[in-house]
Amino acid sequence: MKRSQTFFAAGTLFIAGIFSAAQAAELVVWHAYRGAEKSAFEKVAKLYETKMASKGIKVTTLAIPYDAYADKISASVPRGKGPDVFIYAQDRLGGWIESGKTVEPIGFYMDDATRKQFLPGMLDAMTYKGTVYGLPLNYKSITLIYNKALVKKPPKTSTELVNLAKKLTNAESGRYGLVYWYTNFYFHAALMNAFGGHVFDKDGKLVLDSPETIASIKQMMKWYKQDGIMPTEPSEALVSSMFNEGKAAMVFNGPWFIGEISPSVDYGLAVLPVIDEAGKKPMRPWLTIEGAYVSASSKQKELAYDFAKFLTSEEAGLILALEGRQLHTNATIYKDKRVSGDVVLKAFHDQLSSAEPMPNRAEMTMMWSPATTAMNKVVKGNATPEAALKEASDAIQESINALRKGR
Amino acid sequence: MNFAEHLKRSAVLGLAISILITLALSTWMFRAEESDLRLQHRQRLAVMHANALALAVANTNVEETGKRVSDIQKLDPRIESVIIVGGMQLVASTRAEDAAPRQLGREEKALFDLSDQIRTARETNRGEDVVRKKTVQIEEKTIGHIVVTVPYLSDGQFAGILQMKFNTTGPDVSGADIFSPAPDSYTLPALLFLAALLAGSLFRMSTERKVDFTKLLALGVFLLIALFFQQQRLERLERTVTQANQAIAANYLAAAQQYDRLGYLALPRDNSSVNLWDTDHYQRPLGLIAADGSVSAKTQAAYFDKRSGFLKRILGAIDLLGAAVLLMFLYGYAARTFAALKEHADAYTYVAPAMIGMLVLVFFPFAYGITLSFTDTTLFNEFLPFQDRLIGWANFKAILGDVNLYERTAGGIIWNYQNFYWTLLVTVAWTISNVTIGVTVGFLLAMALNTEGLRGKAIYRVLLILPWAIPNYITALVWRGMFHPQFGVINQVLQMFGMQPVAWFDGVFSSFFTGVATNGWLSFPFMMVVILGALQSIPKDMYEAAEVEGADRWQRLRYITLPLLRPTLIPAIVLSVVWTFNMFNIIFLVSGGEPGGANEILITKAYKIAFENYQYAYAAAYSTVIFMILLVYGIFQTRITKATESF
């Protein structure tokens, strides 16, 4: 009895000793990757460990289920727990910064070489009110994906698009020339940006009901109603099932869609067309950019930053792009033959020249629901674009005012 | 000891305990308020000096900035050190080892970040036309040694930050010792208490009458003591506030004269111009001291009223609590509780772990939610102290008081789908229709399954329970797909029979129907299982006896089956109503509240308010209202049916 107690005590001490020794140089990284992305990411982490072997640094990566991820960060980091580095898209950044004690500003650490290594626009997504909060890792945007059996040459302009799509549309048999989730504001943003519309202006004022945005919705309605080249009630599931059945000739969709395309469909990718009605401006989809953030509660921020910087290096970028199939933000990797030779990676990289980061303001979450309602109202003919957007802006403005209370 | 004796003793005990509780809590509150006042006083002094220096170095070049900073620091021994940071540069410092100006070192990241944070705060306050971000940062690691950071400007533009270490432990310029009050006087309370005992011993406490002299006397003495004590302390607090403000004014005048003499900042001679030194943490002038250093009694009184408003409300609550404790003793509840605790000590020990668990896991979050609902907490202000967020009943007024349910226009009535009462109406309709469908379908199927000699009963039973066994997320998404206007199976079937396809999620009623259909599918198996169990427990001989007496099928159903189902069915319905009322998944996943939020139920609405609009407190108030509705329903239901008796 006595002896077992002693053993127990010794064991506890031993474990505690290991724990505290490991803690001194352990970097905890949270991500939400699965499959190939996860293994590529873990490979990069291992690579960093070997590079830093002389300092005895251990990198522990932890995959957190995506739907619980953001809440877990919001709950643990401000209370001094959680990872040293975490990875997430820019859409929650504003909220985390406003609530404070979550994301560490890293502008101080950044040198010019690091600032310049990124593709254009990437760092903007990680910048909130002039302060840099993260290093961009990879980006996603939509582009034009077409069925090669139906479309020989992808359209360059909206006029070409409509002409081609009209030929390929047969509403009776459920075939459409163009299918995308046009009632979802994320997808619509490409058209809105082509016309020069915005959700917020640069001072943070809501400008959703601007004439430019109204014009973009009218353009979408022209495709849907007058030209009749798009089906009713689109959704993510509808887009993929129609494309896989060969009933959709062209879709606007992102890299996540590639995995859903059935092997029987021979697909091609192209840059989104230029909108003739918007003065020949290209469609500019929103970029969602994943960044690596240094946690505000980290005890080793400089080391954490160094790891984040390594993730954005060319060496790590090649692994993440080629093995993890990610669109990495490091500009130099796109000069590599293996990357530029990859049809998918190249196509999304081409789209990047006309794309812009989705706003990272905290108020963005209030936009989605009213904006979706407005889009549905317009599509169903219950309201004019002007009235629907006015109503949506009023509702969003009211929510924003409730949030931004003076002291 | 007879009962009257006992009662009298508990009156004395009650009076003593309630006075003790009230005085202790009040003293605690005043102590907290005074220490808060002391803290604010120290910080106000430090902020004033930092603001002054920041104004003095605005628009000067680097050398001049360094000179002015060191001049001022040397004049006032309370200013321990000053540094000025602009971007990556340490512009000026009074510490010799800093060798300013120079680049910031690696370990000085915090300064860079602080500068950036204050710049952003200024820009946010300007860009949004509301002041919500602090532009003055204060840190006090050891009491009296305050580090205050303020922005400094150049040509009206943000140029960086000025950080001052200020020592408030030394002698004050005004020489007044404000914060060492006289000890509390408990003489009068003690005298009153003894007098009450004397008076009380002359009378007998009556057991029959609800109100008699002794009880009234006890209550009167309690109130007298409590209010007297609180009033005395409030007056003392007001004196302290006044003196503190006068001390700040004296400090201001002394410092302003120094700046004037050095020619850095001119001292304004008229009391109408605004004092820009004495500001709050958002750099808004407090307006308590005029620019020439004079103090107005009127603004001070107004300031104290505003300041003590919260405290007075808390004191009122403490008085109420004390009175409640006293009443508990006077009417014997305390004695009975105590007796019960003593008698069943073992039992209470056994349930203690469970009670602690409930306390931590259920009652604490619940109380937290209710408290939150009286604030205006949002994502942007959740870091503020609780007192600053407290807004009382405003959330409830906004929810319940908004009766803008519909609008009459030339084109007919337009319903306001965002209105609480619309959502409540939808929720009630949703609950009633779902429970009705669940019970009816469940009852019919249970009756069918209960048929004697039915073949393959086990197979049917398994098949019919399946909808319940599949996770409801999956069922909800499957149904959503089935309702797709173009490709959903339901419209395909309609078209097969030559009907027009329906755009399910476009209309208020059709969209409502999608939810009801899905939830009906999900809820009938539970009802069926419950009813089947109850049916099988009805003794066969009752039916046989009824048959012998000549009762037909309908009569057997009406007079045997239904009455015997009642005790099982009613709790099941009560439960099912509560579940359905808060059935989040189905609404959220199937119709998503479409069109335009018209089919939102209360709980999905609360979710959207909290996690899309970040109005945490408003969502908490919404949830509290939901709870109150269900509570009233529960009480009502129990009263009507005496459902609990059957358990």
Chai-1 contact restraints between the chains, C-beta under 6 A:
chainA,res_idxA,chainB,res_idxB,connection_type,confidence,min_distance_angstrom,max_distance_angstrom,comment,restraint_id
A,E98,B,L379,contact,1.0,0.0,6.0,A-B,restraint_1
A,E98,B,F380,contact,1.0,0.0,6.0,A-B,restraint_2
A,S99,B,L379,contact,1.0,0.0,6.0,A-B,restraint_3
A,G100,B,F383,contact,1.0,0.0,6.0,A-B,restraint_4
A,P105,B,D113,contact,1.0,0.0,6.0,A-B,restraint_5
A,F108,B,K109,contact,1.0,0.0,6.0,A-B,restraint_6
A,F108,B,F112,contact,1.0,0.0,6.0,A-B,restraint_7
A,K129,B,T120,contact,1.0,0.0,6.0,A-B,restraint_8
A,T131,B,D116,contact,1.0,0.0,6.0,A-B,restraint_9
A,D203,B,G127,contact,1.0,0.0,6.0,A-B,restraint_10
A,G204,B,G127,contact,1.0,0.0,6.0,A-B,restraint_11
A,P231,B,Q486,contact,1.0,0.0,6.0,A-B,restraint_12
A,T232,B,P485,contact,1.0,0.0,6.0,A-B,restraint_13
A,T232,B,Q486,contact,1.0,0.0,6.0,A-B,restraint_14
A,E233,B,P485,contact,1.0,0.0,6.0,A-B,restraint_15
A,E233,B,Q486,contact,1.0,0.0,6.0,A-B,restraint_16
A,T365,B,E612,contact,1.0,0.0,6.0,A-B,restraint_17
A,M366,B,E612,contact,1.0,0.0,6.0,A-B,restraint_18
A,M366,B,N613,contact,1.0,0.0,6.0,A-B,restraint_19
A,S369,B,E612,contact,1.0,0.0,6.0,A-B,restraint_20
A,T373,B,G596,contact,1.0,0.0,6.0,A-B,restraint_21
A,K380,B,D506,contact,1.0,0.0,6.0,A-B,restraint_22
A,S399,B,N613,contact,1.0,0.0,6.0,A-B,restraint_23
A,A402,B,Q615,contact,1.0,0.0,6.0,A-B,restraint_24
A,L403,B,T378,contact,1.0,0.0,6.0,A-B,restraint_25
A,L403,B,F380,contact,1.0,0.0,6.0,A-B,restraint_26
A,L403,B,Y614,contact,1.0,0.0,6.0,A-B,restraint_27
A,R404,B,E128,contact,1.0,0.0,6.0,A-B,restraint_28
A,R404,B,V130,contact,1.0,0.0,6.0,A-B,restraint_29
A,G406,B,V130,contact,1.0,0.0,6.0,A-B,restraint_30
A,G406,B,V131,contact,1.0,0.0,6.0,A-B,restraint_31
A,G406,B,R132,contact,1.0,0.0,6.0,A-B,restraint_32
A,R407,B,V131,contact,1.0,0.0,6.0,A-B,restraint_33
A,R407,B,R132,contact,1.0,0.0,6.0,A-B,restraint_34
